[in-house]
């Protein structure tokens, strides 16, 4: 069972993921960086909830909102690489910046360059 605080953190993570994607699409580097920092902080708070936090974050990979699914997949790579990679592969087939970013995330993961902590 997830508590109210974790629910709020997950909601804020989803909102920040969409805001980050919108800033990237608008090529607004300052806003994109700001939202990336928010996402990192929310991730740290979510995983402090332990397994339940990681599981609930992983559940966001099934979101209909592609930016949310992609960001949740990126942040779940270390805990559930099979499922996260499958989502990123699906998203990498998308046209546009979202597909490109998902493909780059996969490449960085496969080269061992991605450390989110």
SULVENCOR-V74781 format. One record per residue. RES is the residue in three letters. PSI is psi in whole degrees, 0 to 359 (999 if undefined). NEAR is the number of other ideal C-beta (glycine too) atoms within 12 Angstrom. D_LAST is the distance of its C-alpha to the last C-alpha in whole Angstrom. Layout:
RES/PSI/NEAR/D_LAST
RES/PSI/NEAR/D_LAST
This chain:
UNK/133/9/26
UNK/146/21/23
UNK/173/16/24
UNK/321/11/25
UNK/315/18/22
UNK/321/27/19
UNK/316/21/22
UNK/318/18/22
UNK/317/30/18
UNK/321/36/18
UNK/314/23/21
UNK/323/25/19
UNK/314/42/16
UNK/316/36/19
UNK/316/24/21
UNK/324/34/18
UNK/317/39/18
UNK/322/29/21
UNK/321/29/22
UNK/314/35/19
UNK/319/35/21
UNK/319/20/24
UNK/321/25/23
UNK/316/29/22
UNK/325/20/26
UNK/359/15/27
UNK/38/11/26
UNK/90/17/25
UNK/320/13/22
UNK/312/13/22
UNK/319/20/21
UNK/316/25/19
UNK/320/16/17
UNK/316/18/17
UNK/327/31/17
UNK/319/27/13
UNK/321/18/12
UNK/315/26/14
UNK/318/37/12
UNK/316/24/9
UNK/317/19/10
UNK/319/34/12
UNK/313/34/9
UNK/318/19/8
UNK/319/24/12
UNK/315/40/13
UNK/345/28/11
UNK/341/18/12
UNK/359/25/16
UNK/212/16/15
UNK/321/16/16
UNK/322/21/18
UNK/314/29/15
UNK/321/28/14
UNK/319/23/17
UNK/324/34/18
UNK/317/47/15
UNK/325/33/17
UNK/335/27/20
UNK/345/42/19
UNK/344/40/19
UNK/6/22/23
UNK/145/26/24
UNK/341/11/27
UNK/108/23/25
UNK/322/32/23
UNK/323/38/21
UNK/313/34/19
UNK/316/34/20
UNK/315/43/18
UNK/321/45/15
UNK/322/41/15
UNK/316/42/15
UNK/314/43/12
UNK/352/44/10
UNK/359/38/12
UNK/317/35/12
UNK/332/23/10
UNK/330/26/12
UNK/69/24/15
UNK/323/24/16
UNK/310/17/19
UNK/318/25/20
UNK/317/35/17
UNK/320/27/18
UNK/318/22/22
UNK/315/36/21
UNK/323/39/20
UNK/317/24/23
UNK/315/22/25
UNK/329/35/23
UNK/343/28/24
UNK/350/17/27
UNK/150/21/28
UNK/159/12/29
UNK/191/18/28
UNK/324/24/25
UNK/313/33/23
UNK/318/22/24
UNK/313/21/23
UNK/321/29/20
UNK/318/37/19
UNK/319/24/21
UNK/322/22/19
UNK/317/32/15
UNK/314/29/17
UNK/314/18/18
UNK/320/18/15
UNK/313/27/14
UNK/331/17/17
UNK/357/11/17
UNK/24/11/14
UNK/354/13/12
UNK/114/23/9
UNK/110/12/6
UNK/7/24/4
UNK/999/11/0
